[in-house]
Amino acid sequence: MARRSTSRIPVRPPARTPDRRESPKAPRPAAGLRPYETFEATFLGHPEGAGGFLRLAGMPKGPGMDLLVDWRDAHGAIHGDRVLAEVCGEGWDGRLKARVLEVKGRGEVPLPGTLQKQPWGWRVVPLEPRLSQIISVAPTDLAEDGELVSVKLDADPEAKQLHGTVVARLGKKTDLKIENRLTAALFNLRTAFPEAVMKELAPFPTAISAEWIQGREDFRQTLTCTVDPPTAKDFDDAISLEVLPKSEGGGWLLGVHIADVSHYVAEGGPLDEEARLRGTSVYFPDEAIPMIPDRLSGDLCSLREGVDRLTMTAWMTISPDLEVVETRLSESVIRSAKRLTYDEVKEACIDLSTRKRAELGEDLCALLDESLVLSRRLTVARLGRGAMNLDTEEAEFIFDAEGRPVDARRYPRHDAHRMIEEFMLLANEAVAQFFTRRKVPTIYRIHDEPDPLKLEIFAEVARTFGLLKPKETPTPEHLNAMLDKIRGGPLEVMINTLLLRSLKRAEYSAENIGHSGLALQNYLHFTSPIRRYPDLVVHRMLRKVLRGERLPEALQSHLAVLAKGASDAEQKATEAERENDKWKACLLMKSRIGQRFRGRIQGFSAKVVFITLDAPFVEVGVPLAALGGGFWIDEHRTKATGLRGSVVLTIGDAVEVEVTAVDEDLRRISAWMTEAKAQDAHGKAFTFVPTLAAPATLREGDFEKPRRGGGGRAREPKVRHEAPPKGRPPKKAREAKPKPPKGSVRGGGKRKGR
């Protein structure tokens, strides 16, 4: 299934729920370090000020994996430095703290920044918010004053002033899609293919040769089609379906045909090495950074309509009671009859448009009709075995003719999407079982069991909202029933977010421990080799087994290394996509400062209320202090309480906000809450109007920005303390009605009943 070119707008989750096992007496076991033990790590700066975190080499990303470093213990380390450190204690929550003993070297990844000419020379102001230092650079002919560049830091960590060398020009801030180049530079994404890769591609013909087809099963006369988003440019999966006669027991013969990328990418060659380093394609809302060149991804490997393409096919015989009674895998060749979009399938087979059905033809409509029937039954069966039914909200940006974002809206999902997803899940499971039964090593897609304590904490939160009964345990059956109950309602996003926080992250592994989220013991990724390296590896292993070739020695350890690299690449790509979405949201909203929008509270951090707007579908942040009334956040980060407990704001509450500032450097949209549907201390609903809390236009300090040009604490502004006037105020002053301070946007509002 081709990936949509649009990406999800990041929905920032509330901060992690405290783990009851985390206490000063029970330090977090993830780090595996003892007090005063020394270790090497990478220093990660904090975007909101001094200090930072240490990430041990080889440790996975995740809550609690990084050690906290106070600004006084940083030893001059900056973001990206390789350091020698030691454990020096624990925080109030049991989290290990560390101090930097020595800076071993600077980061080797070039950094994006703004080139500036000063009277004393040239400098670069980094775009990375976790790096607050200014970088001095030598004069360069690569770029001009004010342009965006990529700079490599000098290796000397003892230098008093940070120095670097400009290595590339990225463009001007006003360039279209400059945010894509900057995001790629921030996350060190590989954007250009080396010359050796292009030389390897050069000999490939423009069409499939007869020699390549020899020895493959020929399914070019079998009715197949692809179903993808309208913006997709590569098509790596096609489906076919045949209803089996009742005389043979009934059921279906489902064919899932996947582009055979492994035929073109020679193992160990330049193209294979480049694909391994990239690990995955990266999708921005308006552009993609492919894992393999467009010569393959958009042409020879893409299952385009009406042309011959090489594939790997999984045939699954499905009984009437939805049991896969037989699986047959083969190298094949197909010719897709039609390139369809999800909305076309919906129009023809869900909305039953006679015009569209006539356009597609009777045979293709019959295939799609039966596919929808089968996929719906597969969904019911999947949920019945305990798979999680989490629907996350995605969004797509709308661009004008020049490529500027003009809107963001929820991406609609319907049964046509679920049809393809169900068939891909079934094929992935079938191929995983093929390897498991033959005891052949491969790369699995695993999802470990959730932490029981975190799941129980989530259950407590769900019980407070009345979504779980007091004695109900968070079993898959109860959780799915709860998710069905809230689907489409104001609590759906909140509950989905909190539940995802209680689950572990899916990853790649050479060890098969099962996939708890799908309730499957055997699962891997087989269906997207154009955009995922593990799928390409699975195809290679499958070909070796089908051909009876000898497997290499030490295969298990080699696959473990590949799986770890693929998991890291996937995480980096996800972070880059989220950051780019934030950037697109800032570009969209910077012309809407001062306008008011409706939305719902999405989550809380210690200082910010996060709100997702209804339209455009973006996220904004309201500083907690801007609400006034001394609001505080509960331990589960699901509600804010203020005015001595008389006002309670909960995730999912409807609000109205006014956009006040857009910071493209930090990718933030700030707002002022003008009205909210809140509850009082007794749970009675009323309209809360924040007053006398903050100016209508938030200052830069409301979202504290890292200071440029040096570490250390930001100095507080000096305040003059004048003695109050003596004596009684004059009569005119005593009788005058108090006026709200300058900047108040609303007066006090009366509470409204339900």
Steps between C-alpha positions, in 0.01 A plus 500: 500500500659826391549756769293816483713798407323690774606444858329523828515833680674421826271488799718562797403254774478601861813435700571142602291358780711450811585138565424402857808283507715807436615632833833607650529151647432328168697670221401440145653171382517607134836673535656203683755722674622516860583816699831661395541259210665669201379456145515659154191665355368770270399831657156625396428865576171619644298725265363713786825593672825374651575141591392200302504121481744218433419216263714190530638352180278220373213578736155529339305823511213511743372634832756461776785391274689831522678628812434853622792748518471823700644811333765523773620146419516536120876580501454725196347225285274605214237310305649211305826473696653162584571506872631295791261520794412339831182431692470753782159436658129481442224751444184533707330249270777241520649597166878464486705820481850533359786745474731551204865429585659566162398607151658247263404664172246700301218354297596412144164574338482838315247740651263737318499866596480861383819661368547854632766761428615701801750788530749259656444215253254227400283281721227236474195494727394134527139401430526215749322635812708271724820676389498856634861593415599720208746341255785713363588414139759608246387710201342286232400532135231231532231731640414861575399687813161383629491174306459157652808279501630171632801532733738236636638566847874496567601191692679679788274484809741717703452811286343791690307614194307257283649491149385329185522486122218568254470188283180565301240763413143396579316802363311809611227511762254613235569205268209266439540168684804632686355339812541159335872556441543633853317205654721261305808686622380507863452122502797421275281331239670377186344688208739449207595161360875437452642471149572129554128437555401674178764304308354176633156604371620611157500155328139421591266501196190715479267197487487149646705264284386151402808358672387635835159335466641151446443270798228722648131421531309704244192676645471767231157368401378500861283800588706715740484863610676745728320724752694799636461868593454737205839664567697172505780474243617146572277192518656199669195279563216361289215268589293232330212296641308193386191356666541124529203283401300332772577164341862557608401607850444868427710789624740725309835491326670830584808611309729774633761596240797708622757678284818289479756766591755236597534403132659840429690572823803271510595398853816679614506744207504883514121521465447245775738685732325831435158342564629349826634835620170674423295215645169648389347763278415828674169665413441872540153637417616628161815302427659161559860394558500150348699204628588399144531727192194597300632295208390197703246629752294696249560290191643146475381389844171688499197286410370742243180443309521296183874416509685180593664504841703249701341403831511265797154349548331358808196285418282431804209255493248623757223274628144626559581529871800726411775249571800511265513133405779529244769751405707491183786745433668548165699728273260637243416757233172696485333772297278725712166560328417824681656759726231597753481746788326436830233755418429336164439168677272677746306671222450182301454234768389681816303794360394279205534769234361357176720732295817387678406133485444527127838668465683226692320209337307202632797270568701755698196609701425136584860456625477813716152415633616158614823648638303735722283214625807291586695785659211597728477143625878492550479817709238345726714186537813702577328696775349179630842348562604802709671736255490868595258713299678834526406757237743793509397826339710594199499829317591620156620842393344673200737705283441775247637500146834638622540237769409706807280338768152652503308252718532190716218255549432159646581223260179301445523123552242248387460134414708527183805582714422219741456255213859544382632507857331170585638329190852628569479383863395156382787479250755614758379237745503226234861572402607515867344158561684369192836594656407387850384154392820445303714643783669740257634824656352827379409850625173502692279792595452464875292677762572403859227455760402825675627577848221378736550790738477765225194325361337505842578871539326557166205294626474725808479806275236329283296416812499865606325578170256212548639310202589190702300354784667488844573127478577484128861415416674652194472188285493536119127421501420774753734748334352444153148536641609827660658624175181419309301695759704820461564481124410831339451674835704771677688246714622285211829679438583525870432133575688384190798714598505378859461138393785530251719640779437190708604269213852426388632604162499251213845434351702263284681200645664175395337341806131422460313590820168568328295813439275575797322792330377271221466197730723299265784264583653529153520831317746683277508768231484359147269737310703823451854428375505825303496706818620268783834322513382210725244406231781487245700267727194275546460477121865397463468232765176374344664468157790299647256260666279464191804428283654264753818707531736458790461759775810690613667427833451725804172608339319560829756750632515677162120538494505630858733783394280582201187499717655741752603739223153483342330579833728801555441625144124464543509702822708777340268514199194526727656787696595680178148464360349638819740795503423578137127487574554756777685720255219474247251590772701813585509606134125449483418696817745792486253697288217428748639667810218678681229269365285281724437129458304224668672184617541246778757450770739230384737473797705673765865545586629663817463849350287474185148400399505340154193558285412343165299737284196373313592686181775531403598172662818615677620515858561816702634554850355722772736578793344377822585829669285680243189346657557674834356358819803288594420198283680173568517172309402164646749211512354329192510821295132473410360813665592845631341637817502867601332774702534291817337198342196680361601462132599169340615474139520144360641346185223505241339824626391742228682834498537818299848642448659799334829439320758741638842401368674261261864407561644322195839451668343290776209378281239624747162667474394679816151617586290664767193315627198726483232253610470138613230251592612406851363335813479632851610312811174299497527400132239751380574639153538876447676741265836608636639833374863566602539863610779723624745219435719602210523746211308417184825462308739265676859614536798296384578415860168319545657222294854532635742498210861379546738793513755526224864554578580305812380261764410568858179618650302771337519811715177630647409859413567746774187629672485820699322459831353832604348564841120535500367854548417594857166627624141446392420514123298804388118470490487502116735201486303312768165541320625426148419155362811289444599467136643180361871520433615583152500193277196324647289367216182399678318609809377262765235270365205352682492128534246340275308192595463194283 
